[in-house]
């Protein structure tokens, strides 16, 4: 939330230059990235997969509709006779008023916060995307209550009472408000902006038609629990080298700003003829000392610029992901991560009788990897032309041969969902082994690298001292 507010002015600026940047980045644009349009199909309403097909189209349409919120300031008296003042984002004053009253509040004052609305702060979610860990807990608890015979609305109310964070309580209150209006559970979640993943919303919509909501909640809880574990493995593999890198920069900066200047003054007084490497280090130290603030400002601006470009320019995002997915060792970890996410999600969709074309479209929506979006769009094109799914993944560097062979086997035998689950399980094990190897390799490499860099700086300072000592000894 805070980061979004800080980045908001830059976001506005980048929207103005987005077209220009996209044109400049066009040489790196992804191939075959044209928009895929699937023609409408005649469906058998007696088929669960057909119901899922209709349903997914409805959900995707709902998700694509952008609801512009307005921020209101309010003062209310609660059921406990407490006077509470806060803000609420809603499409209209009537909606905000209805929501507050539905919670048993007596409205004292309710007015639009025009400054926040003008600045677009109401468009920023007050909750933010729910973490996979929290999603798994939310879905597990909800499933448990429903299986116990508690109605859905009452189950969400229980979760609201249990929530410790104010933003979580408010989120559950908004869901309850939508449910009380007669809105379906999936639509109630979809109306919360980007809090809940599109995949979850689509799966819940399908389960509402087939009547297996508790089972779907359990399946999605397991899915997000596993996804969270896989994500943490990748983060743990990259955390150590990142920490060592930051510490290295901090140590070098300290030496250059506080240690080297002391010796510069000593050598200046002695008038000693210094080696070339010492002169370079001392000139660099002097430059950093005079321009450290400017350098930090430039680094921050460049970092923010790269982040915003990555978020807003597809071509740049594709290029960055392509580079990282070709770095030795790290490339396999990232590729395995994408394969696991793709196959596990695909398996879950097939398990719930979602059509292959709809599954591909949904995967294209939920994945953040532009390279996989290209593969998925190629697969959608093949399917729309009456061809199979597997040709789109054949010989692709981002999709391992083992995964392709199992995809092909599943397609031929009609056990695609089961095969995709096996692929996910296999690469989860491979990813764990790679991460263990990476950790064991990175530690000595980073220590040696840090020792070499710091050693060069220290030697450049110490060598003149030996020269001075030798000259004194000779005299």
ZIKAQUI-V60477 format. One record per run of one state. SS is the DSSP state (@ for helix, = for strand, . for the rest). FROM is the first residue (numbers start at 1). TO is the last residue. If there is no record, write none. Layout:
ss:SS from:FROM to:TO
ss:SS from:FROM to:TO
This chain:
ss:. from:1 to:1
ss:@ from:2 to:24
ss:. from:25 to:25
ss:@ from:26 to:28
ss:. from:29 to:47
ss:@ from:48 to:64
ss:. from:65 to:69
ss:= from:70 to:77
ss:. from:78 to:82
ss:= from:83 to:90
ss:. from:91 to:92
ss:@ from:93 to:102
ss:. from:103 to:105
ss:= from:106 to:112
ss:. from:113 to:113
ss:@ from:114 to:119
ss:. from:120 to:120
ss:@ from:121 to:123
ss:. from:124 to:131
ss:@ from:132 to:147
ss:. from:148 to:151
ss:@ from:152 to:162
ss:. from:163 to:165
ss:@ from:166 to:180
ss:. from:181 to:184
ss:@ from:185 to:190
ss:. from:191 to:197
ss:@ from:198 to:210
ss:. from:211 to:212
ss:@ from:213 to:270
ss:. from:271 to:275
ss:@ from:276 to:312
ss:. from:313 to:313
ss:@ from:314 to:324
ss:. from:325 to:329
ss:@ from:330 to:351
ss:. from:352 to:355
ss:@ from:356 to:366
ss:. from:367 to:369
ss:@ from:370 to:384
ss:. from:385 to:389
ss:@ from:390 to:393
ss:. from:394 to:400
ss:@ from:401 to:413
ss:. from:414 to:415
ss:@ from:416 to:474
ss:. from:475 to:475
